[in-house]
Amino acid sequence: MSTKVREFIDFWIENSIHAFDRIGAGGASQDVAELARRCIQMARDQGISERAINAEIGNLAEYIARELAAANKAETTRRQHEKGGRSEG
């Protein structure tokens, strides 16, 4: 079951965890509790229990918070490089 759980988590993270949107145009959810709730519901729909998820990755909310932080940091870095690469004015 561990491989199935890991594949589900990796797929869910890739498709559900996105960096914030500074422009304010819709942006991805940054609410860890909401994201954890969505993940658990989708996992249940796939026959995967919350217990199995926690056995695979530890605390789901903490895992999601780390993934969000990493996505936000990567996006901030990308935007800084993008801004630095263009000439202003």
CORHU-V835476 format. One record per pair of residues at least 24 apart in sequence whose C-alpha atoms are under 10 Angstrom apart, sorted by the first residue. I is the first residue (numbers start at 0). J is the second residue. D is the distance in Angstrom with one decimal. If there is no record, write none. Layout:
# CORHU-V835476
i j d
I J D
I J D
This chain:
# CORHU-V835476
i j d
0 47 8.7
0 51 8.2
0 55 9.6
1 51 7.8
1 52 8.7
1 54 8.7
1 55 6.7
2 55 9.2
3 45 9.7
3 46 9.9
3 47 8.4
3 51 9.9
4 42 8.5
4 45 9.6
4 46 9.7
4 47 6.9
4 48 9.0
4 49 10.0
4 51 7.0
4 52 6.3
4 53 9.7
4 54 9.4
4 55 7.1
4 56 9.3
5 51 9.6
5 52 8.0
5 55 6.9
5 56 8.2
7 38 9.5
7 41 9.3
7 42 7.4
7 45 8.6
7 47 8.7
7 52 9.1
8 38 8.3
8 42 8.5
8 52 7.7
8 55 9.1
8 56 8.7
8 59 9.7
11 37 9.6
11 38 7.1
11 41 8.6
11 42 9.0
12 38 8.7
12 62 9.8
12 63 7.9
12 66 7.7
12 67 9.3
13 66 9.6
15 63 9.9
15 67 9.9
16 63 7.8
16 64 9.5
16 66 7.1
16 67 6.2
16 68 9.8
16 69 9.8
16 70 7.4
16 71 9.7
17 66 8.8
17 67 6.8
17 68 9.7
17 69 9.5
17 70 6.1
17 71 7.6
17 74 9.1
18 66 9.5
18 67 6.7
18 68 8.2
18 69 8.4
18 70 5.0
18 71 4.5
18 72 8.1
18 73 8.0
18 74 6.2
18 75 8.7
19 67 8.6
19 68 9.7
19 70 8.3
19 71 6.2
19 72 9.7
19 74 8.1
19 75 9.3
20 71 9.2
20 74 9.2
21 75 9.6
27 67 10.0
28 67 9.5
29 63 9.6
29 64 8.6
29 67 7.2
29 68 9.5
29 71 9.7
30 60 9.9
30 63 9.6
30 64 8.8
30 67 9.5
31 59 9.3
31 60 6.1
31 61 8.3
31 62 9.4
31 63 6.4
31 64 6.1
31 65 9.8
31 67 8.4
32 59 9.5
32 60 6.6
32 61 9.8
32 63 9.0
32 64 9.3
33 60 9.4
34 59 9.6
34 60 8.1
34 63 7.6
34 64 9.4
35 59 6.5
35 60 5.8
35 61 9.4
35 62 9.3
35 63 7.1
35 64 9.5
36 60 9.1
38 63 9.6
